[in-house]
Amino acid sequence: MKRIITPLMILLLFAGGCQENSRSRGTQVELTDEALLDTVQRRTFNYFWEGAEPVSGMARERYHVDGHYPENDKNVITSGGSGFGILALISGMERGYITRAEGYVRMEQIVGFLEKADQFHGAFPHWWYGETGRAKAFSPRDDGGDLVETAFLVQALLALHQYYVDGTQPEQELAARIDTLWREVEWNWYCNGQEVLYWHWSPRYGWEMNFPVRGYNECLIMYILAAPSPTYAITPEVYHKGWAQNGAIVAPHTVENIPLQLRYQGTEAGPLFWAHYSFLALDPRGLQDRYANYFDEMRNLTRINRAYCIRNPKGYKGYGADCWGLTASYSVNGYAAHAPLETEDQGVISPTAALSSLVYTPEESMAVMRHLYAREDQLFGPYGLYDAFSDTDHWYPQRYLAIDQGPIAVMIENYRSGLLWKLFMSHPDVQRGLKKLEFHTHS
């Protein structure tokens, strides 16, 4: 029988910020599922609250506990990761981790930064320098607009708009400023004259990155936002001919004896962030168009990931029913998009993979959460579970990435209350866009 945790006990757990780590494993209290969810969500939320870059209020791309950063980039901030952070902050206000007043101050700081920071035809870069708002190149030619990362940020801004639109006078005024940022994104310009959206544009290199975005991958949300823009909307043909490739996105196949409906960009099954990033605010439950039922598809992608790790064809140490999850994260030799394929599996477990899949596989993901939390001295730090680890290589870096921490906090909240889904889906433009692209929803 699990020991029931009282509110006072939870308060004591968090007193001083890190007291959980001071407990020996022999005396560790076994948390109920609800208390464990709150423990992980609260600590991960703090990546975006306490760990934010101080000038912009935005999310740092990375945080290394040892203080050693590549290229001295401690204050480099990320647009997509900051979008995930905005969603996490909304949930923190609702959970009482911070007050609504404290949250408003931070959100006003973030919106004020975005109003002045570098934009490229209304789109944001992947990275900025937090102190100045100037773009930092993500790669040699990727120094301008990144439409995918912009979409990850805009989905959060629209959810925030709905959170504030009927609030106090200052909150309503902030919602109006968010609406202006939304209207400034020139989605159709990023078609580059074609019937498809392009990922990048640079003021120095133009379209040289040459990356038309076709499905299926993590970018569905970009098309769903581009369709209903009040000012720069794409036509439905851009979605159906570009993203869906005139129907070629449908390619039924089976992986680990589990069916998939969609084409996964030349691979059998992608990393699990493909099941997360578009659905942090977009509610996948009952979401369907002519190509797929997206909840069923993403649940099966998650089940494939788990089944592969249980089969463990490469014999890595630690893999199993309570320790699975392959996605893009830090890796033993840098950074990698780990996936449930032998060619893409390096023996690295990324906690965000299973934990952010909680909405698809609740029992299976909770088993992973409980297993990892039991190893808190090794895997759990000031901002939640560390980004990745390998038992095979005895590799346990104390590092975080915003794009991995954000989905954990956000999907835990969606599992607990559906809050962030409800906010985003309530936006009139979102509903109009889904209808325009012939999506059906559960509501």
Secondary structure, DSSP 8 states (H G I E B T S, - for coil): ------HHHHHHHHTTS-GGGGS-GGG-----HHHHHHHHHHHHHHHHHTTS-TTT---BSEEETT---GGG-TTEEEHHHHHHHHHHHHHHHHHTSS-HHHHHHHHHHHHHHHHHS--BTTB--SEEETTT--EE-SBTTB-SEEHHHHHHHHHHHHHHHHHHTTS-HHHHHHHHHHHHHHHH--TGGGGTTSSS-BSEEBTTTBTTT--B--SSSTTHHHHHHHTT-SSS---HHIIIIIISGGGTTEEEEEETTEEEEE-BTTBSS--GGGGTGGGTTS--TT-B-SS-BHHHHHHHHHHHHHHHHHH-TT--TT-BTTB----EEEETTEEEE--SSGGG--S-B-HHHHHTTTTT-HHHHHHHHHHHHTTHHHHEETTEE-S-BBTTTTB---EEEHHHHHHHHHHHHHHHT-HHHHHHHT-HHHHHHHHHTT-B---
